[in-house]
């Protein structure tokens, strides 16, 4: 069985697209980074290292310091599929990130995006 194309896509090639998407909606690169830090445990130095190393999504998530313990609070639809129902763990992590970026682009407040106010 071959891997899904997104697994072998370089994170560095998609990252600018995340930033571009939110900039069009008057959000910031710093907010994109904050979402990535929250989800993956990377910090600014380690995120930049991943980008410079041109790692693919599979490696990006495999090397993530720690997936946030509140990821199960991320719910909703991305690309017509409910993120909470995705069976492949790597695809689910990628779609979690997509969902958070979408929420940012749609104007949600950061504390809601980062699931701070949910129980």
C-alpha positions as CSV (number, residue, x, y, z in Angstrom):
1,X,0.0,0.0,0.0
2,X,1.4,3.4,-1.0
3,X,1.5,6.3,1.4
4,X,-0.9,9.2,0.9
5,X,0.8,12.0,-1.0
6,X,0.5,14.5,1.9
7,X,2.6,12.2,4.1
8,X,5.6,12.7,1.8
9,X,4.9,16.4,1.1
10,X,7.4,18.7,2.7
11,X,6.1,20.6,5.6
12,X,8.2,23.6,4.4
13,X,6.2,23.7,1.2
14,X,2.9,23.9,3.0
15,X,3.8,26.2,5.8
16,X,3.9,29.3,3.6
17,X,0.5,28.4,2.3
18,X,-0.9,28.3,5.9
19,X,0.6,31.7,6.5
20,X,-0.7,33.2,3.2
21,X,-4.2,31.9,4.0
22,X,-4.4,33.6,7.4
23,X,-2.7,36.8,6.2
24,X,-5.5,37.3,3.7
25,X,-7.9,37.3,6.6
26,X,-5.9,39.8,8.7
27,X,-4.3,37.2,11.0
28,X,-0.6,36.8,11.5
29,X,2.3,34.4,10.9
30,X,2.9,34.5,14.7
31,X,-0.6,33.1,15.2
32,X,0.1,30.3,12.8
33,X,3.3,29.5,14.7
34,X,1.4,29.6,18.1
35,X,-1.1,27.1,16.7
36,X,1.8,24.8,15.6
37,X,3.6,25.2,18.9
38,X,0.3,24.3,20.8
39,X,-0.4,21.3,18.6
40,X,3.0,19.8,18.3
41,X,5.2,21.1,21.2
42,X,7.7,22.6,18.8
43,X,9.1,26.0,19.7
44,X,10.4,28.7,17.3
45,X,13.9,27.2,17.1
46,X,12.8,23.6,16.5
47,X,10.0,24.7,14.1
48,X,12.6,26.6,12.0
49,X,14.9,23.6,12.1
50,X,12.1,21.4,10.7
51,X,11.4,23.9,8.0
52,X,15.1,24.3,7.1
53,X,15.6,20.5,7.0
54,X,12.7,20.3,4.6
55,X,11.1,17.4,6.4
56,X,7.9,15.7,5.1
57,X,4.7,15.7,7.2
58,X,5.4,12.2,8.4
59,X,8.8,13.2,9.8
60,X,7.4,16.5,11.1
61,X,4.8,14.8,13.3
62,X,7.0,11.9,14.2
63,X,9.6,14.3,15.6
64,X,7.1,16.6,17.2
65,X,8.1,17.0,20.9
66,X,4.6,16.3,22.2
67,X,1.2,16.3,20.7
68,X,-1.1,18.5,22.8
69,X,-3.2,16.5,25.3
70,X,-6.3,18.4,24.2
71,X,-6.3,17.3,20.6
72,X,-9.4,15.2,21.2
73,X,-11.2,18.6,21.6
74,X,-10.6,19.4,18.0
75,X,-13.8,18.6,16.1
76,X,-15.3,19.5,12.8
77,X,-15.0,19.0,9.1
78,X,-11.9,19.4,6.9
79,X,-12.0,18.4,3.3
80,X,-15.5,17.0,3.8
81,X,-14.3,14.6,6.5
82,X,-14.9,14.8,10.3
83,X,-11.4,15.1,11.9
84,X,-12.5,13.2,15.0
85,X,-13.4,10.2,12.8
86,X,-10.2,9.9,10.8
87,X,-8.7,6.5,11.5
88,X,-5.1,7.0,10.3
89,X,-3.2,8.7,13.1
90,X,-0.9,10.7,10.9
91,X,-3.7,11.9,8.6
92,X,-5.7,12.9,11.7
93,X,-2.8,15.0,13.0
94,X,-2.4,16.7,9.6
95,X,-6.1,17.4,9.5
96,X,-6.1,18.7,13.1
97,X,-3.5,21.3,11.9
98,X,-5.6,22.1,8.9
99,X,-8.7,22.5,11.0
100,X,-6.9,24.9,13.5
101,X,-5.5,27.0,10.6
102,X,-9.0,27.1,9.1
103,X,-10.4,28.3,12.4
104,X,-7.8,31.1,12.5
105,X,-8.6,32.2,9.0
106,X,-12.3,32.3,9.8
107,X,-11.6,34.8,12.6
108,X,-12.0,32.6,15.7
109,X,-10.3,33.8,18.9
110,X,-7.0,32.2,19.8
111,X,-8.3,30.9,23.2
112,X,-11.1,29.1,21.3
113,X,-8.7,27.7,18.7
114,X,-6.3,26.5,21.3
115,X,-9.2,25.0,23.3
116,X,-8.4,27.0,26.4
117,X,-11.9,27.6,27.5
118,X,-13.3,24.1,26.9
119,X,-13.7,21.6,29.7
